[in-house]
């Protein structure tokens, strides 16, 4: 789904919350392959979106909640991450694991 450059937290999360449940209901997947990329961060030098680490974590949590709520297995891969400060990348990726841990364990 194409997004305009500079999409902010609110816009991105609203669109995700409007789209993902409908897509799942329509497609009825047996399995979800989730690429939890952090190139959506505002600090990423290659990405064109403007999300915060908090919004990335909220995105991950919502995706996992949809999988759990619909009893759909999910495989998660990390991706992206070209922020100048490696700490931003690591923190965002760690948040994905925290979100999964909070919901699945």
Order of alpha helices (4+ residues) and beta strands (2+ residues): alpha-beta-alpha-beta-alpha
